Amino acid sequence: MNFFLFSQTIQIRLILQFLTTMANMSVTPYLVIFFSSQLGTIMTGWMFLGVMAANIAGSFTGGYTSDRTGRKNVVILSEAMVFIGFLSVASVNSPWISLPYATFVIFVFIHFFIGMAAPAYQAMIIDESSPDNRKAIYTFSYWLQNLAVAIGGIIGAFLFKEHHFLLFIGVAFFTLISLLITFFFIKETYKPAPINTMTRNNLSFFAGWSSYLQVIKNKTFIALALANLLIVAIEEQLTNFIGLRLAEDIAQPEQLLPFLALKVDGINLLGILKTENTILVVCLTVLVTYLLKKFNDRSVLLSGLVLYFIGYTVLSFHDSAIVLLLAMFIATLGELMHIPVKQTLLANMVPDHARSSYMAVFGLMTIVGVMTAGVFIFLSSFLPTIVLSCLFLLMGTASITIFARLTSKDRLEKSNSLPSQLGS
């Protein structure tokens, strides 16, 4: 797993991903608090839905466009608009002026283009990789992304409240750097059929929907996306149902560990669990990858999912700090095992001519998984914790069963041949 053996395009893309993710995570986690303090929680909720809708619309637009015009054009346009957007956000949230409603409109604009770029970014990685090195690439990408989230989150935690203007300028600056490097140093990774060979119908608005209907008809891909949706829905419980449960069940500070005098309440413990997850990912990714390289991918994937769902199920009902810390360790170990294999399986499954469209649909299913997590907050108001924990186990069992079938020998050979069949 040598970073310098990857193609130049992938090396640059991974570095830019780290920089832009770090910059964005210095502001994104704190926007809900920012808007709530100015406009109230109800209006902030509607704003959140508006931004999410814009992201989905952008993703579908970018997925179809990227498969028709190439990846680089979509990325350059999107990053240029995001750069302009964050400069505009800074201008209406400066030390001299504060316009929260204008900020909301601009963020809708920004997230449309962030969504538009996402499928092109993902397709670009697949274009420039091969089945032999994709697992290593996704492992590096996963590690860098978590490191960027950790650094960006720390920067925002200390600076956002008093210096959000400078942070918005910082995001614009790093977006501009990414834009310029992409323009001058990243080559186009996909050359679609020339425009003059396409029929007028293929260029129509309805052709885009037809393209996505073809994606939905791929039952193997939809099964994988559904299994991933269940994974995301469980992961999001940490900051939804599990977080609320810990805040209610451990309202008074308790001793964290028998040999430590430190006392924490449920909210403190939630922060510690999130920090534990991030630190473990950053510190153990390379080690776990090295130790597991002798095992076949199917065993690693399924074992990782078992550990992952067991860990989160324990987190959903237990109140002992030491048990919760151990459960998070188990869940994170499972996360480190299954994510690179899952991403490789996805990349190998999609056809060459529609990679961005497939990534857009996969991204939508991921967003649905995030939204589904909120359903458990509603259910927790009238269902006991043990019932919800059993639901987590059922969701985990369903996801593992789907992946077990997808990675069975006969099914895997069929899915690997699918891209070439669709491309012919």
JOJO-V866467 format. One record per pair of residues at least 6 apart in sequence whose C-alpha atoms are under 8 Angstrom apart, sorted by the first residue. I is the first residue (numbers start at 1). GAP is how many residues later the second one is. If there is no record, write none. Layout:
i=I gap=GAP
i=I gap=GAP
This chain:
i=1 gap=135
i=3 gap=8
i=3 gap=134
i=3 gap=137
i=4 gap=7
i=6 gap=123
i=6 gap=127
i=6 gap=131
i=7 gap=121
i=7 gap=122
i=8 gap=178
i=9 gap=119
i=9 gap=176
i=9 gap=177
i=9 gap=178
i=10 gap=115
i=10 gap=118
i=10 gap=119
i=12 gap=174
i=14 gap=126
i=14 gap=127
i=14 gap=130
i=16 gap=162
i=17 gap=128
i=18 gap=126
i=18 gap=127
i=18 gap=129
i=18 gap=130
i=19 gap=129
i=19 gap=155
i=20 gap=151
i=20 gap=154
i=20 gap=155
i=20 gap=158
i=21 gap=124
i=21 gap=127
i=21 gap=128
i=21 gap=131
i=22 gap=126
i=22 gap=127
i=22 gap=128
i=22 gap=129
i=22 gap=130
i=22 gap=131
i=23 gap=129
i=23 gap=144
i=23 gap=147
i=23 gap=148
i=23 gap=151
i=24 gap=128
i=24 gap=147
i=25 gap=123
i=25 gap=124
i=25 gap=127
i=25 gap=128
i=25 gap=131
i=26 gap=126
i=26 gap=127
i=26 gap=128
i=26 gap=129
i=26 gap=130
i=26 gap=131
i=26 gap=134
i=26 gap=141
i=27 gap=126
i=27 gap=129
i=27 gap=133
i=27 gap=137
i=27 gap=140
i=27 gap=141
i=29 gap=124
i=30 gap=126
i=30 gap=130
i=32 gap=12
i=32 gap=16
i=35 gap=6
i=35 gap=9
i=35 gap=65
i=36 gap=7
i=36 gap=8
i=38 gap=62
i=39 gap=61
i=47 gap=57
i=50 gap=58
i=51 gap=56
i=51 gap=57
i=51 gap=60
i=51 gap=61
i=52 gap=59
i=54 gap=54
i=54 gap=55
i=54 gap=57
i=54 gap=58
i=54 gap=61
i=55 gap=53
i=55 gap=56
i=55 gap=57
i=55 gap=58
i=55 gap=59
i=55 gap=60
i=55 gap=61
i=56 gap=56
i=56 gap=59
i=56 gap=308
i=57 gap=55
i=57 gap=58
i=57 gap=59
i=58 gap=53
i=58 gap=54
i=58 gap=55
i=58 gap=56
i=58 gap=57
i=58 gap=58
i=58 gap=59
i=59 gap=53
i=59 gap=55
i=59 gap=56
i=59 gap=57
i=59 gap=58
i=59 gap=59
i=59 gap=60
i=59 gap=301
i=59 gap=304
i=59 gap=305
i=60 gap=56
i=60 gap=297
i=60 gap=300
i=60 gap=301
i=61 gap=55
i=62 gap=12
i=62 gap=53
i=62 gap=54
i=62 gap=55
i=62 gap=56
i=62 gap=57
i=62 gap=58
i=62 gap=294
i=62 gap=298
i=63 gap=53
i=63 gap=56
i=63 gap=57
i=63 gap=292
i=63 gap=293
i=63 gap=294
i=63 gap=295
i=63 gap=296
i=63 gap=297
i=64 gap=144
i=64 gap=147
i=64 gap=290
i=64 gap=292
i=64 gap=293
i=65 gap=9
i=66 gap=7
i=66 gap=8
i=66 gap=53
i=66 gap=54
i=66 gap=290
i=66 gap=291
i=67 gap=125
i=67 gap=286
i=67 gap=287
i=67 gap=288
i=67 gap=289
i=67 gap=290
i=68 gap=124
i=68 gap=125
i=69 gap=122
i=69 gap=123
i=70 gap=118
i=70 gap=119
i=70 gap=120
i=70 gap=121
i=70 gap=122
i=71 gap=49
i=71 gap=50
i=71 gap=52
i=71 gap=53
i=71 gap=117
i=71 gap=118
i=71 gap=119
i=72 gap=48
i=72 gap=110
i=72 gap=111
i=72 gap=114
i=72 gap=115
i=72 gap=116
i=72 gap=117
i=74 gap=42
i=74 gap=43
i=74 gap=46
i=75 gap=42
i=75 gap=45
i=75 gap=46
i=76 gap=103
i=76 gap=106
i=76 gap=107
i=78 gap=35
i=78 gap=36
i=78 gap=38
i=78 gap=39
i=79 gap=34
i=79 gap=35
i=79 gap=38
i=79 gap=96
i=79 gap=97
i=79 gap=99
i=79 gap=100
i=80 gap=95
i=80 gap=96
i=80 gap=99
i=81 gap=29
i=81 gap=32
i=82 gap=28
i=82 gap=29
i=82 gap=31
i=82 gap=32
i=82 gap=90
i=82 gap=93
i=83 gap=88
i=83 gap=89
i=83 gap=90
i=83 gap=92
i=83 gap=93
i=84 gap=88
i=85 gap=21
i=85 gap=22
i=85 gap=24
i=85 gap=25
i=85 gap=87
i=86 gap=24
i=86 gap=82
i=86 gap=83
i=86 gap=85
i=86 gap=86
i=87 gap=81
i=87 gap=82
i=87 gap=85
i=88 gap=18
i=89 gap=14
i=89 gap=17
i=89 gap=18
i=89 gap=79
i=90 gap=75
i=90 gap=76
i=90 gap=78
i=90 gap=79
i=91 gap=6
i=92 gap=6
i=92 gap=7
i=92 gap=8
i=92 gap=10
i=92 gap=11
i=93 gap=6
i=93 gap=7
i=93 gap=10
i=93 gap=71
i=93 gap=72
i=94 gap=71
i=95 gap=70
i=118 gap=242
i=119 gap=236
i=119 gap=237
i=119 gap=238
i=119 gap=240
i=119 gap=241
i=119 gap=244
i=120 gap=236
i=122 gap=234
i=122 gap=237
i=123 gap=232
i=123 gap=233
i=123 gap=236
i=124 gap=65
i=124 gap=66
i=126 gap=8
i=126 gap=221
i=127 gap=62
i=127 gap=63
i=127 gap=225
i=128 gap=61
i=131 gap=213
i=131 gap=217
i=134 gap=210
i=134 gap=213
i=135 gap=205
i=135 gap=206
i=135 gap=208
i=135 gap=209
i=136 gap=204
i=138 gap=202
i=138 gap=205
i=138 gap=206
i=139 gap=146
i=139 gap=150
i=139 gap=200
i=139 gap=201
i=142 gap=198
i=143 gap=138
i=143 gap=139
i=143 gap=142
i=144 gap=138
i=146 gap=132
i=146 gap=135
i=146 gap=136
i=147 gap=131
i=147 gap=135
i=150 gap=128
i=156 gap=11
i=159 gap=8
i=160 gap=7
i=192 gap=161
i=201 gap=6
i=211 gap=146
i=212 gap=145
i=212 gap=146
i=212 gap=149
i=215 gap=6
i=215 gap=142
i=215 gap=143
i=215 gap=146
i=216 gap=6
i=220 gap=186
i=220 gap=195
i=221 gap=125
i=221 gap=128
i=221 gap=129
i=223 gap=179
i=224 gap=122
i=224 gap=178
i=224 gap=179
i=224 gap=182
i=225 gap=137
i=225 gap=140
i=225 gap=141
i=226 gap=139
i=226 gap=173
i=227 gap=171
i=227 gap=172
i=227 gap=173
i=227 gap=175
i=227 gap=176
i=228 gap=137
i=228 gap=138
i=228 gap=171
i=229 gap=136
i=229 gap=137
i=229 gap=139
i=229 gap=140
i=230 gap=139
i=230 gap=165
i=230 gap=166
i=230 gap=169
i=231 gap=138
i=231 gap=165
i=231 gap=168
i=232 gap=134
i=232 gap=137
i=232 gap=138
i=233 gap=136
i=233 gap=137
i=233 gap=138
i=233 gap=139
i=233 gap=140
i=234 gap=75
i=234 gap=78
i=234 gap=139
i=234 gap=158
i=235 gap=77
i=236 gap=134
i=236 gap=137
i=237 gap=6
i=237 gap=136
i=237 gap=137
i=237 gap=139
i=238 gap=32
i=239 gap=31
i=240 gap=133
i=240 gap=134
i=240 gap=136
i=240 gap=137
i=241 gap=75
i=241 gap=132
i=241 gap=133
i=241 gap=135
i=241 gap=136
i=241 gap=139
i=242 gap=73
i=242 gap=74
i=243 gap=23
i=243 gap=24
i=243 gap=27
i=245 gap=71
i=246 gap=20
i=246 gap=21
i=246 gap=23
i=246 gap=24
i=246 gap=73
i=247 gap=18
i=247 gap=19
i=247 gap=20
i=248 gap=18
i=249 gap=17
i=249 gap=70
i=250 gap=15
i=250 gap=16
i=250 gap=69
i=251 gap=14
i=251 gap=15
i=252 gap=12
i=252 gap=13
i=252 gap=14
i=253 gap=10
i=253 gap=11
i=253 gap=12
i=253 gap=13
i=254 gap=9
i=254 gap=10
i=254 gap=11
i=255 gap=6
i=255 gap=7
i=255 gap=8
i=255 gap=9
i=256 gap=6
i=256 gap=7
i=256 gap=8
i=256 gap=65
i=256 gap=66
i=257 gap=64
i=257 gap=65
i=269 gap=52
i=273 gap=51
i=273 gap=52
i=273 gap=55
i=276 gap=49
i=276 gap=52
i=276 gap=53
i=277 gap=51
i=277 gap=52
i=277 gap=55
i=280 gap=49
i=280 gap=52
i=281 gap=51
i=281 gap=55
i=285 gap=51
i=288 gap=48
i=288 gap=49
i=289 gap=48
i=292 gap=8
i=297 gap=44
i=298 gap=106
i=298 gap=109
i=300 gap=37
i=300 gap=38
i=300 gap=41
i=301 gap=36
i=301 gap=37
i=301 gap=38
i=301 gap=40
i=301 gap=41
i=302 gap=36
i=302 gap=98
i=302 gap=101
i=302 gap=102
i=303 gap=31
i=303 gap=34
i=303 gap=35
i=304 gap=29
i=304 gap=30
i=304 gap=31
i=304 gap=32
i=304 gap=33
i=304 gap=34
i=305 gap=29
i=305 gap=30
i=305 gap=32
i=305 gap=33
i=305 gap=91
i=305 gap=95
i=306 gap=28
i=306 gap=90
i=306 gap=94
i=307 gap=23
i=307 gap=24
i=307 gap=26
i=307 gap=27
i=308 gap=22
i=308 gap=23
i=308 gap=24
i=308 gap=25
i=308 gap=26
i=308 gap=27
i=309 gap=22
i=309 gap=83
i=309 gap=84
i=309 gap=87
i=310 gap=17
i=310 gap=20
i=310 gap=21
i=310 gap=83
i=311 gap=16
i=311 gap=17
i=311 gap=18
i=311 gap=19
i=311 gap=20
i=312 gap=15
i=312 gap=16
i=312 gap=19
i=312 gap=80
i=313 gap=76
i=313 gap=77
i=313 gap=79
i=313 gap=80
i=314 gap=10
i=314 gap=13
i=314 gap=75
i=315 gap=9
i=315 gap=12
i=315 gap=13
i=316 gap=69
i=316 gap=72
i=316 gap=73
i=317 gap=68
i=317 gap=69
i=317 gap=72
i=318 gap=6
i=348 gap=68
i=349 gap=66
i=349 gap=67
i=349 gap=69
i=349 gap=70
i=350 gap=8
i=350 gap=68
i=350 gap=69
i=351 gap=67
i=351 gap=68
i=351 gap=69
i=351 gap=71
i=351 gap=72
i=352 gap=67
i=352 gap=68
i=352 gap=71
i=353 gap=70
i=376 gap=12
i=379 gap=9
i=380 gap=8
i=405 gap=6
i=406 gap=6
